[in-house]
Every structure is written in structure tokens, then in C-alpha cells.
């Protein structure tokens, strides 16, 4: 509101501007009271002027809201129609729109926008792994401090390939949120072999039952599985982290295994990632076959071991048999440093929690 408008009520001093003199006869006072009539100042004109200023402000607000609404979609803009909705689709307008669209495509901006919408970069996640995912148009790791090639993610941003998953319903999901029924299970073209490829402190053979589960699943899904982390010595029997064991007791005495999966053979042999839409269906077929063959615990996806390794175990059976101890009943988990989250049941991808329902094993 203008300064003049703000002061018109207080400063009016002449009739016709904001101040009117009115002479009331005795009818507006109690009969017999004095004085028999009186004069007062009427501010009606001032009130009208103030209201006019307020109305002007509301008009300005309405204009601003229309500008904002122009940026919304059909649902969010409600009953208001943008000018763009009413301009005739004449040849000149159509040609200009086509030119604009081609410019967006040829510049690569359209691809960047679509990838970011499909898989929004979580800028609130300040981990080195997440910020390293925001990179330039090359395949190199970004220059963010703490980032490395090992922690680089495909964020679908800055020219990187999108990790968005298009469900069977046509909707776009990020890998951790896609429902199981939206991922068509697929067959790989591997030979179905399971081999050891252990180099760390978990280098003991796995249980025969677990090996048979892996072999059944590999043949069912058409993949080759390499066991990169096998059995280890329990702490109760002299196990030492970094020497003959590493972390989780699910690997004690070979009741758990970490595997990398491959499809194809020879020069066409390709490692599988849960962040790749086509490969996720193959990995899920392997996981489903492991479950059906008797696996009691599976870790997979949503950043778990950088989306490129699957954990399979029968540790709950070993615990119940008294061979190993301290095994939690959890049947599934996900998440991890691959996307800056913590590994756990709460961060398991939706598809895995559905596949391995119920959440816990029971005695």
C-alpha cells in the first residue's frame, strides 16, 4: 500500500477528501439530554479509500498467483487457464514448439531433465558416496572431496546413465521403491556354474546345502555365480577380524556367501547390477530361486554392496541347530554405502521385502 494510502485515514483534514462534518439533531440522543444535538466527523470516505488500497493489493497478489500457476500442470493450476492453453495451434506456434523441443533434445538437456525426474538426486544426503554420484558428462568420478571411482553411482544426472526403473505399469521408480510385481523376471544366458573366487579373510568353503541352493538358483536363472566371500571361523573358536573372519557371523562355518552374478559367456560375459533395469529381473529370478530352494536370508539392492553383489545364507538353520550362534531372525536387508544409507531391513528395496516376506524367520 502506498504511503498516501496508508495515511489517508489519519491525515484527512478537508471535507470531500476523507473527513465529513455531520450535524445530528436530538433524535440520536436520549430525550431531554443535553446538548440537544451535536456535530462529529464522519470517516466513511477515508474507509473507502483504505479499502480501495487493499483491493489493489489483492489484484497484485492475484497477478502473482497466476504467474506461479502458469508453471503448474493441469491439476495444480485448477480452474485458471494459462494463455498457452488458449492460444490457437496455428502453424507458426506448432513450428516454434517443435524447434524448442529439438533444441532441448540436441543439446542433451531433455535427457538430463528426464533422468533427474526419473531418479532425483538426493542433495540432502551429504555422504561422499552420494555427492560423488553427481558428476560431469564423462564417466570419471566427480571432483567432490571424498569421492572415488569405487563409490561412484549412476545418478542419472550430468550425463550419467539413469538408474530409474520403469515398472510394468509404465510408472517410473527408483530402484529401492519398485514393487516386485512391476519387475518382469528374466532369464540370463550364462551356464549356471557356481565357482569360488575368494581372496579375503572369509575364504573357507561354504556348507554343502548352501552350495546346492546356489547351484539350483544359478541354473534356474541362467547365470554364473562367483562366491567372493565364503565361510569364516567363529569368534568363539578363535576367529579374528581381518585374519580369518570379517564382521557378520552369518558367514560362520560357511553358512553364508556373497556372490557376484554374470550373464553371457566369453567376450559377452556381463556382471549384473540391481541398478540396471534389464539385469535386475535376472538377479531377482536368482534370488527367488534361492528362496524357493531353502535360503533363510538374502541381502540385495538399494546400494547394498554397491548394487553388484548378493548375499545368500542359511545361517538361521545353523543357529537353530546349535552349530553357530547369535543369528538374528531377519530374512532380508538392503541399503549401504553404495547410496549412502545404512544396511538393514528398513532399507531393503520393496521388491526384496515382498519376495522374502515374512520379515523374520521363526523357530
C-alpha positions in Angstrom: 0.0 0.0 0.0 1.3 3.5 -0.8 2.3 6.0 1.9 -0.5 8.3 0.8 -3.0 5.5 1.0 -1.7 4.4 4.4 -2.2 7.9 5.9 -5.4 9.0 4.3 -7.4 8.0 7.3 -5.3 9.9 9.8 -4.3 12.9 7.8 -7.5 13.9 6.0 -8.4 17.5 7.0 -10.9 18.7 4.5 -14.4 17.6 3.6 -14.5 15.5 0.4 -11.1 14.1 0.9 -11.6 11.9 3.9 -13.4 13.9 6.5 -17.1 14.9 6.5 -18.9 17.1 9.1 -22.3 15.8 10.2 -25.0 17.6 12.3 -27.1 15.2 14.3 -30.4 16.5 15.8 -31.7 15.5 19.2 -33.1 12.2 17.8 -29.8 10.4 18.2 -29.6 11.2 22.0 -31.8 10.4 24.9 -34.9 12.8 25.0 -34.2 15.6 27.4 -30.5 15.1 27.5 -28.1 17.8 26.6 -26.8 19.0 24.3 -29.9 18.6 22.2 -27.8 18.0 19.1 -24.1 17.6 18.3 -21.6 17.6 15.4 -19.0 14.8 14.7 -16.5 13.8 12.0 -17.5 11.0 9.6 -14.6 9.0 8.2 -16.6 6.9 5.6 -14.7 8.4 2.7 -11.4 7.5 4.4 -12.6 4.0 5.0 -13.5 3.7 1.3 -10.0 4.9 0.3 -8.3 2.4 2.5 -10.4 -0.5 1.2 -9.6 0.6 -2.3 -5.9 0.3 -1.5 -6.5 -3.2 0.0 -8.4 -4.2 -3.2 -5.5 -3.0 -5.3 -3.1 -5.2 -3.2 -5.3 -8.3 -3.8 -5.3 -7.6 -7.5 -1.4 -7.6 -7.4 -1.5 -10.9 -5.4 -3.9 -12.4 -8.0 -1.5 -11.5 -10.8 1.4 -13.0 -8.9 -0.5 -16.2 -8.3 -1.4 -16.5 -12.0 2.3 -16.2 -12.8 3.1 -19.0 -10.4 0.2 -21.1 -11.5 1.4 -20.9 -15.1 4.2 -23.1 -14.1 1.9 -25.8 -12.7 0.3 -28.8 -14.5 -3.3 -29.1 -15.4 -4.2 -30.5 -11.9 -2.3 -28.0 -9.8 -3.5 -24.9 -11.7 -7.2 -25.7 -11.0 -9.8 -23.6 -12.8 -7.3 -21.0 -14.0 -6.3 -21.3 -17.6 -2.9 -20.3 -18.9 -2.6 -18.3 -22.0 -0.7 -21.2 -23.5 -3.8 -23.3 -23.1 -6.0 -21.0 -25.2 -3.6 -19.9 -28.0 -4.6 -21.5 -31.2 -2.3 -24.2 -32.5 -1.6 -22.4 -35.7 1.3 -23.5 -37.9 3.7 -20.8 -36.6 3.1 -21.8 -32.9 3.5 -25.5 -33.8 6.7 -24.9 -35.7 8.1 -22.8 -32.8 7.3 -25.6 -30.3 8.9 -28.2 -32.5 12.1 -26.0 -32.8 12.2 -25.6 -29.0 11.8 -29.3 -28.4 14.5 -30.2 -31.0 16.9 -27.8 -29.3 16.3 -29.4 -25.9 16.9 -32.9 -27.5 20.0 -31.9 -29.4 21.6 -30.1 -26.5 21.1 -33.1 -24.2 19.1 -31.0 -21.8 15.9 -33.1 -22.3 17.8 -36.3 -21.4 19.2 -34.7 -18.3 15.8 -33.5 -17.2 14.1 -36.8 -17.8 16.8 -38.7 -16.0 16.7 -36.4 -13.0 12.9 -36.6 -12.8 13.1 -40.4 -13.1 15.8 -40.7 -10.4 16.0 -37.4 -8.4 19.4 -36.7 -6.9 19.1 -36.6 -3.1 21.1 -33.5 -2.4 20.2 -33.8 1.3 22.3 -36.9 1.5 25.7 -35.4 2.2 27.7 -38.7 2.2 30.8 -38.8 0.0 29.2 -41.7 -1.9 26.1 -39.7 -2.8 27.9 -36.5 -3.8 30.4 -38.5 -5.8 27.4 -39.6 -7.9 26.9 -36.0 -9.1 29.4 -35.9 -11.9 30.1 -34.3 -15.2 29.4 -35.6 -18.7 32.3 -38.1 -18.6 32.5 -41.5 -16.9 35.1 -40.2 -14.4 34.3 -39.9 -10.7 33.4 -36.3 -9.7 35.8 -33.9 -8.0 33.8 -34.0 -4.8 36.2 -34.4 -1.8 35.9 -38.0 -0.5 34.7 -39.4 -3.8 36.3 -42.2 -5.7 35.7 -44.4 -8.7 34.7 -47.2 -6.3 31.9 -45.1 -4.7 30.6 -43.6 -8.0 26.9 -44.1 -8.6 24.9 -43.7 -11.8 22.7 -40.9 -10.6 21.1 -40.2 -14.0 22.5 -36.7 -13.6 25.1 -34.7 -15.5 25.1 -37.1 -18.5 25.3 -40.3 -16.4 23.1 -43.2 -17.3 19.8 -43.2 -15.4 19.2 -45.8 -12.7 15.4 -45.2 -12.9 13.3 -48.3 -13.2 10.3 -48.3 -15.5 7.7 -50.6 -14.0 5.3 -52.9 -15.9 2.7 -50.3 -15.2 4.7 -47.6 -17.1 5.5 -45.7 -13.9 9.0 -44.6 -13.0 10.5 -45.8 -9.8 13.9 -45.6 -8.2 15.5 -49.0 -7.7 14.7 -49.2 -4.0 11.0 -48.4 -4.4 9.9 -50.5 -7.3 7.3 -53.2 -6.3 8.1 -56.8 -7.1 5.1 -57.2 -9.4 6.5 -54.4 -11.6 9.7 -56.2 -12.4 9.4 -58.9 -15.0 11.6 -61.8 -14.1 14.1 -62.7 -16.8 16.5 -65.5 -17.8 20.2 -64.9 -18.2 22.4 -66.5 -20.8 25.0 -67.9 -18.5 26.0 -71.5 -18.0 24.6 -72.0 -14.5 28.0 -72.6 -12.9 29.0 -71.7 -9.3 32.7 -71.2 -8.5 34.9 -69.9 -5.7 36.6 -66.6 -6.2 37.6 -65.7 -2.6 40.5 -63.5 -1.8 39.8 -62.0 1.7 39.6 -63.4 5.2 36.3 -65.2 4.5 37.9 -68.0 2.5 36.6 -71.2 3.9 34.2 -73.4 1.8 30.5 -73.0 2.3 28.0 -75.5 3.6 27.0 -78.2 1.0 23.4 -77.3 1.5 24.1 -73.7 0.7 26.2 -74.6 -2.3 23.3 -76.7 -3.7 21.0 -73.8 -3.2 23.3 -71.5 -5.2 23.7 -74.1 -8.0 19.9 -74.6 -8.3 19.4 -70.9 -8.5 22.1 -70.3 -11.0 20.8 -72.9 -13.3 17.2 -71.6 -12.9 18.1 -68.0 -13.7 20.7 -68.7 -16.4 23.6 -67.0 -14.6 27.1 -67.9 -13.4 27.8 -67.2 -9.8 31.2 -66.4 -8.3 31.5 -66.7 -4.5 33.7 -63.8 -3.4 33.1 -64.2 0.3 32.6 -67.6 1.9 33.0 -69.3 5.3 34.9 -67.9 8.3 36.0 -69.0 11.7 33.5 -68.1 14.5 34.9 -65.8 17.2 34.1 -68.4 19.8 36.6 -70.7 18.1 39.4 -68.2 17.7 38.2 -66.1 14.8 39.9 -62.8 14.4 38.5 -60.0 12.2 40.8 -59.3 9.3 42.6 -62.6 9.8 40.2 -65.5 9.4 36.9 -63.7 9.6 35.3 -60.3 8.8 32.2 -58.9 10.5 28.9 -60.6 10.2 28.6 -64.0 11.9 26.2 -65.2 9.2 29.3 -66.4 7.4 30.5 -68.5 10.3 31.4 -72.1 9.3 30.2 -71.5 5.7 26.5 -70.8 6.4 26.6 -67.6 4.3 28.0 -66.5 0.9 28.4 -63.3 -1.1 28.1 -63.8 -4.8 28.6 -61.8 -8.0 26.4 -62.8 -10.8 27.1 -62.9 -14.6 25.1 -63.4 -17.7 26.5 -64.3 -21.1 29.7 -66.2 -21.9 33.1 -65.4 -23.3 33.5 -61.9 -24.6 29.8 -61.3 -23.9 30.1 -62.2 -20.2 28.5 -59.3 -18.2 28.3 -58.7 -14.5 24.8 -58.0 -13.2 23.7 -54.9 -11.2 20.4 -54.2 -9.4 20.6 -50.6 -10.6 20.2 -51.8 -14.3 16.6 -52.4 -15.3 17.2 -55.3 -17.6 19.7 -57.0 -15.2 17.5 -56.6 -12.1 14.9 -59.0 -13.4 17.6 -61.7 -13.8 19.0 -61.1 -10.3 15.6 -61.3 -8.9 14.9 -64.6 -10.6 18.1 -65.9 -9.0 17.0 -64.6 -5.5 13.6 -66.1 -5.9 15.1 -69.5 -6.8 17.4 -69.2 -3.7 14.4 -68.6 -1.5 12.5 -71.5 -3.0 15.4 -73.8 -2.6 15.7 -73.0 1.2 17.7 -69.8 1.7 16.7 -68.1 5.0 18.4 -64.8 4.5 19.1 -62.6 1.4 20.8 -59.2 1.2 20.3 -57.3 -2.1 19.8 -53.9 -3.7 19.3 -50.2 -2.8 23.0 -49.7 -2.5 23.8 -53.0 -0.8 27.4 -53.9 -1.6 27.3 -51.3 -4.4 24.3 -53.0 -6.1 26.6 -55.6 -7.7 26.7 -58.4 -5.1 24.1 -60.6 -3.5 24.3 -62.3 0.0 22.6 -65.6 0.5 22.6 -67.6 3.7 21.1 -70.4 5.7 22.5 -69.1 8.9 19.2 -69.3 10.7 19.3 -73.1 10.2 22.8 -73.2 11.6 21.7 -71.2 14.6 18.7 -73.3 15.3 20.8 -76.5 15.0 23.3 -75.1 17.6 26.2 -75.1 15.2 26.6 -71.3 15.2 25.1 -68.7 17.4 23.9 -65.1 17.6 22.0 -65.1 14.3 19.2 -62.6 14.1 15.9 -63.8 12.6 15.9 -61.2 9.7 15.1 -62.7 6.3 16.1 -59.7 4.2 18.0 -56.5 4.2 19.4 -53.8 1.8 21.0 -50.4 1.6 24.6 -49.5 2.2 27.5 -47.3 1.3 26.6 -47.6 -2.4 23.9 -45.0 -1.9 24.9 -43.5 1.5 22.4 -45.4 3.6 22.8 -47.9 6.4 22.5 -51.6 5.7 19.4 -53.0 7.4 15.9 -54.4 7.0 14.4 -50.9 6.9 16.5 -50.1 3.8 15.7 -53.2 1.9 14.2 -52.5 -1.6 10.5 -53.0 -1.8 10.8 -55.9 -4.2 13.1 -57.8 -1.8 10.9 -57.3 1.3 7.9 -58.6 -0.7 9.9 -61.6 -2.1 11.2 -62.6 1.4 8.0 -62.0 3.4 7.7 -62.6 6.3 10.3 -60.3 7.8 11.6 -62.8 10.3 12.4 -66.5 10.4 10.7 -68.4 13.3 11.8 -71.3 15.3 
